[in-house]
Structure formats: structure tokens, C-alpha cells
Amino acid sequence: MVPEDVYQSKKSELLYLQKVTGLTDTLKAQLDELSKQVHQMHDNAECVSSVLKNWDSILNSISQATLSLLQYTENDYEVGAWSNGSRPEADKEPPLPETLVRVNVANESQE
């Protein structure tokens, strides 16, 4: 081989390797950004998970409050139903749902 041909071959190989290096650096930067986004998605998923853990107790509390209202009839909510004199003074207010109290039921070891 002529030294000029070897030189041109090595030069084209060098250009090719520089192009591959540039593409590799770009890919590395994109993968680093993707890694950050996946980590952020993981953190956000943990937050959503902790919120969703409470939904069972929230729905249970709403259900209990709703069930406590079922003991009253439609007449209990009518205007003037308390002024007929047949009810004590304490019952002259319209019936309200039971007061809900928040109680932490999580184990101390989970926190």
C-alpha cells in the first residue's frame, strides 16, 4: 500500500471514530436526563402511593357519616317539624351527621 492511501484510510477512520464519540456523548447526555426523569417519576409515584393508602379510610369515614344520616326520616328535615311541641328543646335543631375524627392507624414502625 502506498503511504498516501494508508494516511487517507486512517484519516477517514479517525473522522468516523470522532463522529461515533460525538454520538456517544450525545447518547450519554440523553440517558443521564432520562435517568433523572425516571428517578423523579419514582419519587412522584411514592407520593401518589402514600395518598392512595388513605383512600380506604377516607371512603370508610364517608360511608359511616352517610350511614349515620340514614337513621333520620324525611320528616326530620322538614321546616317546622320541631315546633310542634312534641319534641324536647334539644331536638329543635335539624339533625346533623356524626362528627368525624381523624385517628392515625398506621403503625409506628412503618414511619
N, CA, C and O atoms as CSV, one atom per row, in Angstrom:
chain,resi,resn,atom,element,x,y,z
A,1,MET,N,N,0.833,-1.183,0.000
A,1,MET,CA,C,0.000,0.000,0.000
A,1,MET,C,C,0.875,1.243,0.000
A,1,MET,O,O,1.970,1.286,0.560
A,2,VAL,N,N,0.354,2.192,-0.626
A,2,VAL,CA,C,1.040,3.464,-0.714
A,2,VAL,C,C,0.782,4.209,0.586
A,2,VAL,O,O,-0.329,4.173,1.115
A,3,PRO,N,N,1.805,4.886,1.103
A,3,PRO,CA,C,1.619,5.605,2.366
A,3,PRO,C,C,0.486,6.625,2.305
A,3,PRO,O,O,-0.166,6.897,3.314
A,4,GLU,N,N,0.254,7.187,1.125
A,4,GLU,CA,C,-0.838,8.162,0.994
A,4,GLU,C,C,-2.194,7.485,1.197
A,4,GLU,O,O,-3.091,8.072,1.803
A,5,ASP,N,N,-2.351,6.267,0.702
A,5,ASP,CA,C,-3.606,5.524,0.876
A,5,ASP,C,C,-3.818,5.152,2.344
A,5,ASP,O,O,-4.933,5.215,2.862
A,6,VAL,N,N,-2.732,4.765,2.996
A,6,VAL,CA,C,-2.826,4.421,4.424
A,6,VAL,C,C,-3.217,5.656,5.222
A,6,VAL,O,O,-4.046,5.602,6.131
A,7,TYR,N,N,-2.590,6.780,4.851
A,7,TYR,CA,C,-2.906,8.041,5.532
A,7,TYR,C,C,-4.381,8.394,5.366
A,7,TYR,O,O,-5.040,8.744,6.345
A,8,GLN,N,N,-4.908,8.308,4.154
A,8,GLN,CA,C,-6.313,8.630,3.898
A,8,GLN,C,C,-7.236,7.647,4.630
A,8,GLN,O,O,-8.278,8.041,5.153
A,9,SER,N,N,-6.856,6.399,4.663
A,9,SER,CA,C,-7.651,5.381,5.361
A,9,SER,C,C,-7.705,5.675,6.856
A,9,SER,O,O,-8.768,5.614,7.474
A,10,LYS,N,N,-6.557,5.992,7.422
A,10,LYS,CA,C,-6.503,6.305,8.858
A,10,LYS,C,C,-7.248,7.606,9.156
A,10,LYS,O,O,-7.889,7.730,10.199
A,11,LYS,N,N,-7.164,8.568,8.246
A,11,LYS,CA,C,-7.856,9.841,8.436
A,11,LYS,C,C,-9.372,9.629,8.422
A,11,LYS,O,O,-10.085,10.186,9.257
A,12,SER,N,N,-9.860,8.832,7.481
A,12,SER,CA,C,-11.303,8.566,7.424
A,12,SER,C,C,-11.752,7.758,8.648
A,12,SER,O,O,-12.854,7.950,9.163
A,13,GLU,N,N,-10.886,6.858,9.099
A,13,GLU,CA,C,-11.207,6.086,10.312
A,13,GLU,C,C,-11.270,7.006,11.530
A,13,GLU,O,O,-12.134,6.843,12.391
A,14,LEU,N,N,-10.351,7.975,11.602
A,14,LEU,CA,C,-10.350,8.940,12.694
A,14,LEU,C,C,-11.625,9.784,12.669
A,14,LEU,O,O,-12.237,10.004,13.715
A,15,LEU,N,N,-12.029,10.256,11.500
A,15,LEU,CA,C,-13.264,11.034,11.382
A,15,LEU,C,C,-14.475,10.197,11.824
A,15,LEU,O,O,-15.370,10.686,12.513
A,16,TYR,N,N,-14.475,8.935,11.411
A,16,TYR,CA,C,-15.563,8.041,11.802
A,16,TYR,C,C,-15.594,7.865,13.323
A,16,TYR,O,O,-16.663,7.919,13.932
A,17,LEU,N,N,-14.433,7.655,13.934
A,17,LEU,CA,C,-14.370,7.474,15.389
A,17,LEU,C,C,-14.765,8.752,16.127
A,17,LEU,O,O,-15.400,8.688,17.180
A,18,GLN,N,N,-14.390,9.921,15.579
A,18,GLN,CA,C,-14.800,11.183,16.198
A,18,GLN,C,C,-16.321,11.354,16.121
A,18,GLN,O,O,-16.949,11.844,17.060
A,19,LYS,N,N,-16.896,10.946,15.000
A,19,LYS,CA,C,-18.349,11.018,14.851
A,19,LYS,C,C,-19.032,10.074,15.845
A,19,LYS,O,O,-20.021,10.444,16.477
A,20,VAL,N,N,-18.506,8.870,15.976
A,20,VAL,CA,C,-19.056,7.899,16.936
A,20,VAL,C,C,-18.918,8.433,18.361
A,20,VAL,O,O,-19.831,8.281,19.172
A,21,THR,N,N,-17.782,9.055,18.667
A,21,THR,CA,C,-17.575,9.630,20.001
A,21,THR,C,C,-18.587,10.739,20.271
A,21,THR,O,O,-19.146,10.813,21.365
A,22,GLY,N,N,-18.824,11.591,19.296
A,22,GLY,CA,C,-19.815,12.661,19.448
A,22,GLY,C,C,-21.216,12.100,19.673
A,22,GLY,O,O,-21.949,12.575,20.541
A,23,LEU,N,N,-21.581,11.094,18.894
A,23,LEU,CA,C,-22.895,10.466,19.063
A,23,LEU,C,C,-23.008,9.770,20.421
A,23,LEU,O,O,-24.065,9.786,21.051
A,24,THR,N,N,-21.913,9.164,20.859
A,24,THR,CA,C,-21.907,8.500,22.160
A,24,THR,C,C,-22.081,9.513,23.285
A,24,THR,O,O,-22.817,9.264,24.239
A,25,ASP,N,N,-21.406,10.654,23.177
A,25,ASP,CA,C,-21.556,11.704,24.193
A,25,ASP,C,C,-22.992,12.230,24.232
A,25,ASP,O,O,-23.546,12.467,25.305
A,26,THR,N,N,-23.584,12.411,23.051
A,26,THR,CA,C,-24.983,12.861,22.989
A,26,THR,C,C,-25.904,11.831,23.632
A,26,THR,O,O,-26.805,12.182,24.395
A,27,LEU,N,N,-25.674,10.563,23.321
A,27,LEU,CA,C,-26.486,9.488,23.900
A,27,LEU,C,C,-26.322,9.431,25.411
A,27,LEU,O,O,-27.292,9.212,26.136
A,28,LYS,N,N,-25.094,9.627,25.888
A,28,LYS,CA,C,-24.848,9.619,27.332
A,28,LYS,C,C,-25.611,10.746,28.014
A,28,LYS,O,O,-26.212,10.540,29.069
A,29,ALA,N,N,-25.592,11.935,27.420
A,29,ALA,CA,C,-26.314,13.075,28.000
A,29,ALA,C,C,-27.815,12.805,28.030
A,29,ALA,O,O,-28.484,13.116,29.015
A,30,GLN,N,N,-28.343,12.228,26.957
A,30,GLN,CA,C,-29.769,11.912,26.910
A,30,GLN,C,C,-30.139,10.846,27.941
A,30,GLN,O,O,-31.191,10.931,28.574
A,31,LEU,N,N,-29.280,9.851,28.107
A,31,LEU,CA,C,-29.549,8.800,29.098
A,31,LEU,C,C,-29.460,9.339,30.521
A,31,LEU,O,O,-30.218,8.913,31.392
A,32,ASP,N,N,-28.544,10.269,30.764
A,32,ASP,CA,C,-28.472,10.904,32.083
A,32,ASP,C,C,-29.756,11.673,32.381
A,32,ASP,O,O,-30.286,11.598,33.489
A,33,GLU,N,N,-30.250,12.408,31.394
A,33,GLU,CA,C,-31.504,13.151,31.563
A,33,GLU,C,C,-32.667,12.186,31.790
A,33,GLU,O,O,-33.529,12.433,32.633
A,34,LEU,N,N,-32.685,11.102,31.043
A,34,LEU,CA,C,-33.729,10.090,31.221
A,34,LEU,C,C,-33.665,9.481,32.614
A,34,LEU,O,O,-34.698,9.227,33.234
A,35,SER,N,N,-32.460,9.249,33.104
A,35,SER,CA,C,-32.293,8.705,34.451
A,35,SER,C,C,-32.861,9.651,35.502
A,35,SER,O,O,-33.519,9.211,36.445
A,36,LYS,N,N,-32.609,10.947,35.345
A,36,LYS,CA,C,-33.155,11.935,36.284
A,36,LYS,C,C,-34.677,11.936,36.248
A,36,LYS,O,O,-35.328,12.005,37.290
A,37,GLN,N,N,-35.243,11.859,35.042
A,37,GLN,CA,C,-36.696,11.872,34.909
A,37,GLN,C,C,-37.326,10.609,35.498
A,37,GLN,O,O,-38.383,10.678,36.123
A,38,VAL,N,N,-36.685,9.468,35.302
A,38,VAL,CA,C,-37.197,8.217,35.880
A,38,VAL,C,C,-37.135,8.277,37.401
A,38,VAL,O,O,-38.052,7.813,38.078
A,39,HIS,N,N,-36.070,8.838,37.937
A,39,HIS,CA,C,-35.954,8.984,39.392
A,39,HIS,C,C,-37.054,9.899,39.921
A,39,HIS,O,O,-37.648,9.619,40.962
A,40,GLN,N,N,-37.327,10.995,39.206
A,40,GLN,CA,C,-38.393,11.908,39.617
A,40,GLN,C,C,-39.753,11.216,39.529
A,40,GLN,O,O,-40.602,11.410,40.400
A,41,MET,N,N,-39.966,10.417,38.494
A,41,MET,CA,C,-41.224,9.673,38.375
A,41,MET,C,C,-41.371,8.689,39.531
A,41,MET,O,O,-42.472,8.498,40.047
A,42,HIS,N,N,-40.279,8.070,39.935
A,42,HIS,CA,C,-40.314,7.138,41.062
A,42,HIS,C,C,-40.709,7.865,42.342
A,42,HIS,O,O,-41.539,7.374,43.107
A,43,ASP,N,N,-40.120,9.030,42.575
A,43,ASP,CA,C,-40.467,9.814,43.763
A,43,ASP,C,C,-41.933,10.238,43.732
A,43,ASP,O,O,-42.623,10.176,44.749
A,44,ASN,N,N,-42.403,10.666,42.567
A,44,ASN,CA,C,-43.803,11.072,42.440
A,44,ASN,C,C,-44.739,9.888,42.642
A,44,ASN,O,O,-45.810,10.039,43.231
A,45,ALA,N,N,-44.349,8.721,42.164
A,45,ALA,CA,C,-45.178,7.529,42.346
A,45,ALA,C,C,-45.282,7.173,43.825
A,45,ALA,O,O,-46.334,6.722,44.279
A,46,GLU,N,N,-44.206,7.369,44.576
A,46,GLU,CA,C,-44.262,7.109,46.017
A,46,GLU,C,C,-45.224,8.074,46.700
A,46,GLU,O,O,-45.953,7.682,47.611
A,47,CYS,N,N,-45.231,9.330,46.268
A,47,CYS,CA,C,-46.170,10.309,46.838
A,47,CYS,C,C,-47.610,9.913,46.535
A,47,CYS,O,O,-48.473,9.972,47.410
A,48,VAL,N,N,-47.864,9.516,45.309
A,48,VAL,CA,C,-49.217,9.088,44.934
A,48,VAL,C,C,-49.607,7.850,45.732
A,48,VAL,O,O,-50.750,7.722,46.169
A,49,SER,N,N,-48.674,6.956,45.917
A,49,SER,CA,C,-48.951,5.743,46.684
A,49,SER,C,C,-49.335,6.073,48.118
A,49,SER,O,O,-50.267,5.480,48.660
A,50,SER,N,N,-48.636,7.003,48.734
A,50,SER,CA,C,-48.960,7.362,50.119
A,50,SER,C,C,-50.321,8.034,50.210
A,50,SER,O,O,-51.027,7.857,51.203
A,51,VAL,N,N,-50.703,8.804,49.191
A,51,VAL,CA,C,-52.033,9.428,49.185
A,51,VAL,C,C,-53.108,8.363,49.005
A,51,VAL,O,O,-54.136,8.391,49.682
A,52,LEU,N,N,-52.871,7.428,48.096
A,52,LEU,CA,C,-53.874,6.401,47.820
A,52,LEU,C,C,-54.055,5.434,48.983
A,52,LEU,O,O,-55.109,4.810,49.107
A,53,LYS,N,N,-53.042,5.301,49.839
A,53,LYS,CA,C,-53.190,4.441,51.017
A,53,LYS,C,C,-54.304,4.950,51.923
A,53,LYS,O,O,-54.955,4.161,52.609
A,54,ASN,N,N,-54.526,6.255,51.932
A,54,ASN,CA,C,-55.533,6.851,52.807
A,54,ASN,C,C,-56.945,6.745,52.254
A,54,ASN,O,O,-57.902,6.948,53.002
A,55,TRP,N,N,-57.111,6.436,50.979
A,55,TRP,CA,C,-58.441,6.464,50.378
A,55,TRP,C,C,-59.385,5.460,51.012
A,55,TRP,O,O,-60.576,5.743,51.145
A,56,ASP,N,N,-58.894,4.304,51.404
A,56,ASP,CA,C,-59.772,3.316,52.023
A,56,ASP,C,C,-60.377,3.861,53.308
A,56,ASP,O,O,-61.578,3.720,53.538
A,57,SER,N,N,-59.557,4.482,54.145
A,57,SER,CA,C,-60.085,5.036,55.391
A,57,SER,C,C,-60.969,6.251,55.129
A,57,SER,O,O,-61.936,6.476,55.857
A,58,ILE,N,N,-60.653,7.037,54.102
A,58,ILE,CA,C,-61.492,8.194,53.766
A,58,ILE,C,C,-62.871,7.734,53.317
A,58,ILE,O,O,-63.886,8.257,53.778
A,59,LEU,N,N,-62.908,6.761,52.423
A,59,LEU,CA,C,-64.198,6.257,51.950
A,59,LEU,C,C,-64.969,5.581,53.072
A,59,LEU,O,O,-66.195,5.680,53.126
A,60,ASN,N,N,-64.275,4.904,53.956
A,60,ASN,CA,C,-64.928,4.285,55.110
A,60,ASN,C,C,-65.545,5.354,56.010
A,60,ASN,O,O,-66.663,5.180,56.494
A,61,SER,N,N,-64.838,6.444,56.237
A,61,SER,CA,C,-65.360,7.535,57.067
A,61,SER,C,C,-66.576,8.187,56.420
A,61,SER,O,O,-67.555,8.494,57.100
A,62,ILE,N,N,-66.514,8.396,55.117
A,62,ILE,CA,C,-67.659,8.977,54.412
A,62,ILE,C,C,-68.852,8.040,54.500
A,62,ILE,O,O,-69.984,8.480,54.699
A,63,SER,N,N,-68.598,6.765,54.352
A,63,SER,CA,C,-69.676,5.784,54.447
A,63,SER,C,C,-70.306,5.794,55.832
A,63,SER,O,O,-71.530,5.737,55.956
A,64,GLN,N,N,-69.489,5.867,56.868
A,64,GLN,CA,C,-70.023,5.901,58.234
A,64,GLN,C,C,-70.837,7.163,58.471
A,64,GLN,O,O,-71.880,7.115,59.122
A,65,ALA,N,N,-70.371,8.290,57.948
A,65,ALA,CA,C,-71.123,9.535,58.113
A,65,ALA,C,C,-72.454,9.459,57.375
A,65,ALA,O,O,-73.474,9.940,57.871
A,66,THR,N,N,-72.442,8.861,56.207
A,66,THR,CA,C,-73.675,8.712,55.436
A,66,THR,C,C,-74.642,7.775,56.138
A,66,THR,O,O,-75.842,8.041,56.192
A,67,LEU,N,N,-74.126,6.681,56.676
A,67,LEU,CA,C,-74.990,5.725,57.372
A,67,LEU,C,C,-75.601,6.334,58.626
A,67,LEU,O,O,-76.713,5.971,59.010
A,68,SER,N,N,-74.891,7.253,59.267
A,68,SER,CA,C,-75.452,7.873,60.470
A,68,SER,C,C,-76.633,8.765,60.121
A,68,SER,O,O,-77.500,8.997,60.964
A,69,LEU,N,N,-76.681,9.271,58.892
A,69,LEU,CA,C,-77.820,10.091,58.467
A,69,LEU,C,C,-79.034,9.243,58.112
A,69,LEU,O,O,-80.152,9.755,58.074
A,70,LEU,N,N,-78.834,7.959,57.853
A,70,LEU,CA,C,-79.941,7.104,57.452
A,70,LEU,C,C,-80.930,6.848,58.585
A,70,LEU,O,O,-82.048,6.398,58.335
A,71,GLN,N,N,-80.541,7.122,59.810
A,71,GLN,CA,C,-81.450,6.891,60.926
A,71,GLN,C,C,-82.537,7.960,61.013
A,71,GLN,O,O,-83.494,7.800,61.772
A,72,TYR,N,N,-82.408,9.038,60.257
A,72,TYR,CA,C,-83.399,10.108,60.267
A,72,TYR,C,C,-84.339,9.944,59.081
A,72,TYR,O,O,-83.941,9.429,58.037
A,73,THR,N,N,-85.579,10.378,59.237
A,73,THR,CA,C,-86.552,10.326,58.150
A,73,THR,C,C,-86.632,11.684,57.478
A,73,THR,O,O,-86.040,12.658,57.944
A,74,GLU,N,N,-87.362,11.737,56.389
A,74,GLU,CA,C,-87.529,12.997,55.662
A,74,GLU,C,C,-88.245,14.024,56.524
A,74,GLU,O,O,-87.990,15.221,56.395
A,75,ASN,N,N,-89.132,13.581,57.395
A,75,ASN,CA,C,-89.868,14.498,58.274
A,75,ASN,C,C,-88.940,15.208,59.251
A,75,ASN,O,O,-89.243,16.312,59.703
A,76,ASP,N,N,-87.827,14.591,59.575
A,76,ASP,CA,C,-86.874,15.218,60.495
A,76,ASP,C,C,-86.252,16.471,59.888
A,76,ASP,O,O,-85.776,17.342,60.616
A,77,TYR,N,N,-86.253,16.567,58.569
A,77,TYR,CA,C,-85.629,17.696,57.892
A,77,TYR,C,C,-86.633,18.755,57.451
A,77,TYR,O,O,-86.231,19.803,56.947
A,78,GLU,N,N,-87.912,18.511,57.626
A,78,GLU,CA,C,-88.929,19.469,57.193
A,78,GLU,C,C,-88.912,20.704,58.080
A,78,GLU,O,O,-88.666,20.615,59.283
A,79,VAL,N,N,-89.174,21.850,57.478
A,79,VAL,CA,C,-89.223,23.107,58.214
A,79,VAL,C,C,-90.454,23.086,59.107
A,79,VAL,O,O,-91.547,22.742,58.657
A,80,GLY,N,N,-90.283,23.444,60.338
A,80,GLY,CA,C,-91.401,23.500,61.269
A,80,GLY,C,C,-91.676,22.189,61.968
A,80,GLY,O,O,-92.555,22.133,62.828
A,81,ALA,N,N,-90.971,21.149,61.636
A,81,ALA,CA,C,-91.225,19.863,62.279
A,81,ALA,C,C,-90.800,19.882,63.737
A,81,ALA,O,O,-91.185,18.993,64.496
A,82,TRP,N,N,-90.011,20.876,64.151
A,82,TRP,CA,C,-89.504,20.910,65.522
A,82,TRP,C,C,-90.356,21.797,66.426
A,82,TRP,O,O,-90.166,21.816,67.642
A,83,SER,N,N,-91.292,22.528,65.832
A,83,SER,CA,C,-92.061,23.468,66.651
A,83,SER,C,C,-93.443,22.941,67.018
A,83,SER,O,O,-94.300,23.719,67.435
A,84,ASN,N,N,-93.679,21.650,66.874
A,84,ASN,CA,C,-94.989,21.117,67.199
A,84,ASN,C,C,-95.146,20.826,68.687
A,84,ASN,O,O,-96.214,20.397,69.124
A,85,GLY,N,N,-94.108,21.052,69.459
A,85,GLY,CA,C,-94.195,20.875,70.904
A,85,GLY,C,C,-94.035,19.444,71.361
A,85,GLY,O,O,-93.972,19.191,72.564
A,86,SER,N,N,-93.969,18.520,70.458
A,86,SER,CA,C,-93.850,17.121,70.861
A,86,SER,C,C,-92.401,16.699,71.069
A,86,SER,O,O,-92.138,15.607,71.573
A,87,ARG,N,N,-91.480,17.540,70.692
A,87,ARG,CA,C,-90.066,17.194,70.846
A,87,ARG,C,C,-89.429,18.075,71.910
A,87,ARG,O,O,-89.850,19.213,72.119
A,88,PRO,N,N,-88.421,17.548,72.575
A,88,PRO,CA,C,-87.710,18.385,73.552
A,88,PRO,C,C,-86.972,19.530,72.849
A,88,PRO,O,O,-86.786,19.522,71.633
A,89,GLU,N,N,-86.566,20.495,73.639
A,89,GLU,CA,C,-85.896,21.694,73.112
A,89,GLU,C,C,-84.602,21.336,72.372
A,89,GLU,O,O,-84.256,21.999,71.394
A,90,ALA,N,N,-83.890,20.312,72.816
A,90,ALA,CA,C,-82.620,19.930,72.195
A,90,ALA,C,C,-82.822,19.390,70.785
A,90,ALA,O,O,-81.905,19.455,69.966
A,91,ASP,N,N,-84.005,18.858,70.487
A,91,ASP,CA,C,-84.259,18.273,69.175
A,91,ASP,C,C,-84.822,19.278,68.176
A,91,ASP,O,O,-85.243,18.878,67.090
A,92,LYS,N,N,-84.845,20.567,68.505
A,92,LYS,CA,C,-85.412,21.555,67.589
A,92,LYS,C,C,-84.435,21.941,66.477
A,92,LYS,O,O,-84.832,22.606,65.521
A,93,GLU,N,N,-83.183,21.542,66.581
A,93,GLU,CA,C,-82.203,21.785,65.524
A,93,GLU,C,C,-82.293,20.641,64.511
A,93,GLU,O,O,-82.623,19.514,64.880
A,94,PRO,N,N,-82.001,20.924,63.236
A,94,PRO,CA,C,-82.036,19.834,62.249
A,94,PRO,C,C,-80.937,18.824,62.555
A,94,PRO,O,O,-79.872,19.203,63.042
A,95,PRO,N,N,-81.175,17.559,62.279
A,95,PRO,CA,C,-80.155,16.542,62.564
A,95,PRO,C,C,-78.933,16.729,61.667
A,95,PRO,O,O,-79.053,17.086,60.495
A,96,LEU,N,N,-77.784,16.487,62.228
A,96,LEU,CA,C,-76.518,16.620,61.508
A,96,LEU,C,C,-75.807,15.279,61.510
A,96,LEU,O,O,-76.069,14.442,62.374
A,97,PRO,N,N,-74.907,15.061,60.551
A,97,PRO,CA,C,-74.147,13.806,60.569
A,97,PRO,C,C,-73.222,13.762,61.773
A,97,PRO,O,O,-72.892,14.788,62.368
A,98,GLU,N,N,-72.819,12.567,62.112
A,98,GLU,CA,C,-71.897,12.393,63.226
A,98,GLU,C,C,-70.578,13.095,62.914
A,98,GLU,O,O,-70.164,13.174,61.757
A,99,THR,N,N,-69.934,13.596,63.943
A,99,THR,CA,C,-68.645,14.256,63.777
A,99,THR,C,C,-67.585,13.216,63.445
A,99,THR,O,O,-67.494,12.173,64.093
A,100,LEU,N,N,-66.788,13.514,62.428
A,100,LEU,CA,C,-65.712,12.606,62.045
A,100,LEU,C,C,-64.434,13.026,62.761
A,100,LEU,O,O,-64.102,14.210,62.823
A,101,VAL,N,N,-63.730,12.050,63.295
A,101,VAL,CA,C,-62.481,12.307,63.999
A,101,VAL,C,C,-61.385,11.559,63.268
A,101,VAL,O,O,-61.531,10.380,62.945
A,102,ARG,N,N,-60.301,12.241,63.013
A,102,ARG,CA,C,-59.178,11.599,62.329
A,102,ARG,C,C,-58.293,10.917,63.361
A,102,ARG,O,O,-57.827,11.537,64.317
A,103,VAL,N,N,-58.074,9.629,63.145
A,103,VAL,CA,C,-57.235,8.847,64.040
A,103,VAL,C,C,-56.150,8.195,63.193
A,103,VAL,O,O,-56.446,7.551,62.186
A,104,ASN,N,N,-54.907,8.360,63.598
A,104,ASN,CA,C,-53.797,7.749,62.880
A,104,ASN,C,C,-53.753,6.269,63.234
A,104,ASN,O,O,-53.536,5.902,64.389
A,105,VAL,N,N,-53.961,5.418,62.223
A,105,VAL,CA,C,-53.968,3.982,62.473
A,105,VAL,C,C,-52.704,3.305,61.968
A,105,VAL,O,O,-52.572,2.086,62.080
A,106,ALA,N,N,-51.776,4.069,61.417
A,106,ALA,CA,C,-50.532,3.497,60.912
A,106,ALA,C,C,-49.660,3.063,62.085
A,106,ALA,O,O,-49.646,3.693,63.142
A,107,ASN,N,N,-48.946,1.987,61.872
A,107,ASN,CA,C,-48.024,1.508,62.904
A,107,ASN,C,C,-46.843,2.454,63.018
A,107,ASN,O,O,-46.401,3.031,62.025
A,108,GLU,N,N,-46.345,2.609,64.209
A,108,GLU,CA,C,-45.189,3.478,64.428
A,108,GLU,C,C,-43.965,2.940,63.690
A,108,GLU,O,O,-43.097,3.716,63.291
A,109,SER,N,N,-43.884,1.611,63.501
A,109,SER,CA,C,-42.714,1.023,62.856
A,109,SER,C,C,-42.680,1.311,61.362
A,109,SER,O,O,-41.615,1.237,60.750
A,110,GLN,N,N,-43.831,1.643,60.754
A,110,GLN,CA,C,-43.866,1.915,59.326
A,110,GLN,C,C,-43.350,3.298,59.000
A,110,GLN,O,O,-42.947,3.540,57.862
A,111,GLU,N,N,-43.344,4.199,59.934
A,111,GLU,CA,C,-42.936,5.581,59.667
A,111,GLU,C,C,-41.461,5.763,59.698
A,111,GLU,O,O,-40.972,6.874,59.492
